[in-house]
Amino acid sequence: MNAELGAYAGYPAAFLTTVAFVPQAWQSWRTRDLSGISLPMYALFTAGVALWLVYGVAIGSMPVILSNAVTLMLAAVVLLLKLAEQRA
């Protein structure tokens, strides 16, 4: 696959998969109701996104870096809220 075609697919894919987490993060922040969120799943997911970010940096891929940096922030918000709920 050539780099130009990869960019045409990579940036929209990165945008869509990142934006998909905005409603969950917003709802979690707004309502503080995380009863339907699985702590093990979000912990594993957040760790996986962090590793994808490291991978993106290692290969120098902007779509991978940007999307995973934003997704990591969104996932971390939900994870931290869930952890706070567990302690309460």
ABEGO torsion letter per residue (X at the ends): XBAAAAAAAAAAAAAAAAAAAAAAAAAAAAAGBAAABBAAAAAAAAAAAAAAAAAAAAAGBAAAAAAAAAAAAAAAAAAAAAAAAAAX
